[in-house]
Amino acid sequence: MDKIDQIDPQEKITKIVQKRHEQISEIKLYYDWNNQQFYKGIAYLGQNLDKFEKIFSKEEYKLKCENIISLSLSIGKILDLNNSIKTLLLSIKIFEEHKNYINNKNSNNNDNNNKTFITNLFLKNNFIPLSQNNFIKERIKQNSDNQNDSYKVMSKFYKSLYGNDSNFFNDLNNYYNSQNEINNKENNQKEENNKIKAESLSNTNIFYIRANICFNLDYPSTIYSACDIFYMLYNKMMDNICYNPNFLSYIEELDEYIINYFIKPCFDDLLKLSTFIVKNEVEELNSNLEKLYK
């Protein structure tokens, strides 16, 4: 009976990962500027990928790039943790914060007075991997005698990244909740209003890095690069430690987030682009025919 319980989740996870790997590989293929294949046998994309800029407004195009880069940076920081369960659990938190950012941004599009100042756990070291964050190490070291509850929780969580795996989930939730309580108190203070920036349309972020890019981005190349991050993230699900039946629901939750915020939008945009290309080709063909018979 125990063997059956172990095999069933493993089979489910394997099927999920195989299917997503195929989908991500297909996305990477068609977001490649050098690709010579027709999408669904209908439209040649390749060098036509520049037409994305005609489909979306400048604001939409920029936001799409920033969304993918933000997720890639945030997840990229935690791929090297010492076991896959930690990486996958933190990835769920990252997607939760990304979802909150998107929802909050949409709800505040017509109300600029309700912007929330973004605070990040690793504000001073945004591009240093979580497992190498010396800022946090030093903060814990300097406050080793500090009896404040917030320092105790933070210290316990950070040490659990390397230590006792069985307590990691509880340490993560305790840390996450404690940081939310601290940040909520800070956000209620009037002086926080002075720190608000135009791009800070978000609930408090703890693990999610929001990228605000000040130069033009290439959406196809952004997607192409992000595919490697999500491919590696799915690889983490295949580690033996993740085959515990009790962890299956977390993998399914993360998989749903990746589908909704990366895989599905990528395929939807490919469909929009191929439709746009075919429509233009038909219009051009009709125009040439009209000229021919005049």
N, C-alpha and C positions, 0 to 999 in steps of 0.2 A: 504493500500500500504506500509506503514511504517513497519507493522508487517511482511509482506512478505520479505521485504528487510532485516529484522533482522533475520528471520528464515533461509533464504537461506545460508548465511555465517555460521551460527551455525551448520547447517546440514553438510556442506562441511568440516568444521573443525572437527566435531565429527567423520566423516567417516575417515578422514586423521589420527586422533589420534588413533582410534580403530585399523586401519590396521597396523600402525607403532608399536603400543603396542604388537600386535600379532607377528610381525616380530622380534621385540627386544626380546620378551619372547622366541621365537624359537632360536634366536642366543644364548641367555643365556643358554638355555637347552643344546645345542650341544657343547658349549665351556666349559661345566662343566666336570671336570675330573671324577666325580662320575656318570655321566649319563650312563645308561644301554641300551638306545634305539638306534636303527639303523637309520642312517641318510637317509631319503627318502626310507627306507626299503632296502637299498643296502649295506651300510658299517657301521660297529660299530666303533664309534669314541672313546668316553670315554678315556681310558688309551692310545689309539693310538694318542692322541693329541700331544704327544712328537715328532711325525713324522713331524710336521711343520718345525722342525729344519733341516730336510733332504730335504724339498721342497725348502726352501729359503736359500740364502747365509747368512753368519753371518751379513753382512752389511744390507741386506734387512730385516732380522729378527729384528735387533736392530732398524732400521728406522721405521718399522711398529709399534713396541712397543712405541717408542718415539712420533710418530704421535698421537696415541690414548691417551697416557698419557698427552700430551700437550693440546689436546682439552678438556680432562676431567678436568684438573686443571684449565684451563681458564674459562670454563663454570661453574664449581663448585663454583668459586668465586662470581658469580653473581646470583645464584639461590635464594638467600635470600633477594633480593631487595624488596622494599615495594610494587611493583605491577608487574604483569607479562609482561606488554608491555615493560617495561624497560629491563627486563631480555631477552626477545626475540629480541629486537632491538640490544642490545649489543652482543647477540649470533651471529647475522648476521655479525657484525663487526669482531668478533673473527674468524668466518669461512672465511671471506674475507682475513684476514691477514694470516690465515693458508694456504689458496689457494695461496697467493702470496709467502709464504715461500716455498711451494712445487715447484711451477713453477720456482722460482728463483734458488732453489737448483738444479733442473734438468738442467736449462740452464747454470749453473756454474760448472757442474761436470767436464768439460774439460777446465775450465778456472778459476784457483784459484786466479787470480789477480783481479777479479771483485766481491769479497766478500764485503758485506755491513755490517757495524757494527750494531748490534741489540741494540735498546734502548727500554725500557719498561716504561710505565707510572708509574708502581709501582716497579721500579727496586730494591729499598731498602726493600720492603716488599712483595716479590712475593707470599708468601703463606698466607698473611692476606686477608680475604674476602674484596671485594671492599667496602661494606657498613660499614666496621669497620676499614678502612685504616687511622690510626692516623697520618701517615706521611703526607698524603694529608691535613688532618684537620689542623695540625700544620703549614703546609706551607701556607695555606690560612690565618690562624689566625695571623701569623707573618707578613704577607704582606697585612693586611687589608687596609692599607693606600697607598698601591702601586698602582700607576695609569697606570702601564704597561698594555697594551692590553691583553697580554697572561695571566697575573694573573687574570684579570677581567673575561676572558672567562672561565678559569679553575674554578674559584670560583663559577661562575654562574652554570656551569655544575654540579659541586659536590653538590651544594645546591639543584639542581633540582632532585637529586636522592631521596630526601626526601620531597621536596616541591611541587610546581605547576606542576602537571602531564601534563597539556595541552601544556606546553612549552618544555617538555623534548626532543622531537625529534629535534626541532630547536637548543636547547642548546647542544645536542649531536653532531649534524653535525657541529655546529660552533666550538665546542671544538676539535672535530676530525680534522677538517681542519686546525685549528690554530696550533695544535701539529704537523701535517704533515709539515706545513710551517717552523716551528722552527727546526724540525729534519732534513729537507732537507737542510736548511742552514748549520746546524752543520756538516752534512755528506759531504758537499762540502769543508770543511776545511781540509787542509793537515794533521793536527794533528790527525784527526779521524783515519787515516790509521794506526797509532800506536796502536790503541785500537782493531784492528781487531783480532778475534780469529778464530780458525779453524772451529768451529761449527757455526759460525755466517753467514750462507748463507741465508739472508733474507732481504726483504725490511723492513723499520722501522715498528716495532710492537708497538701498543699502548695498546691494550687490550689482546693480545695473548701472553701467557707465553710459551716459547719454552723450553721443558725439554731436558736436555742433561745428560743422565744417565751414570754413570761410572761403573756400575755393571751389571751382566747378568740379563735379564728380562724374564719372562714367558709370552709369547704372549697370550695363551688361558686365563690365569688368568687376564691379562690386559683387554682383551675384556669383560670377564665376569663381572669385576668390572665397566667398563665403561657403560655397559648396564643400570645400575641403574641411572647414570647421565642423559643419553638420555631419559630414561623412564620418569624421573621427568621433564625434559625439555618439553616433549610433554604434560605432565599434565598441565603445565603453559598455554598452548594454550586453555585449556578448561575453563579458568576463564572468567566470564561474561564480564570483561572489554575488552577482546580480540575479542568479537563477533561483534564489529563495522565493517560494510562492508568495510570501508576504510582501515582496517588493514589486511584484508584477503590476499592481495598480499604479505605482509611481511611474513605471516605465510607460504605461499606457497614457498617463496624464501628460508626461513630457512629449510623447509622440504626437498627441493631439495638438499641443502647443506648436510644435515644429511644423505640422501640417498646416495649421491655420495662419501662422505668421511667416512661413517661408515657402514651403512646397506649393501649396495651393495658389498663393499670390504670384509665384513665379510662372506657373502654368497658365494662370488667367491672363497674365501680361503677354505671354507668348501667343495666346489665342487672339488677343487684341491686336498685336503686331501683325500676325499673319492675315487677319481679316482686313487690316488697313492696307497691307501690301497688295492683296488680291483685288480689293476695291479699286485701288489706284491703277493697277494693271488693266482691269476691265474698262475703266474710264478712259485710259490712254488708248486702248484698242478701239473702243467706239469712236473716239475722236479721229483716229487714223482712218477708220472706215468711212466716216463722214467726208473727210477730205478726199478720199479716193474716188467717191462716187459723185463729187461735185463737179 
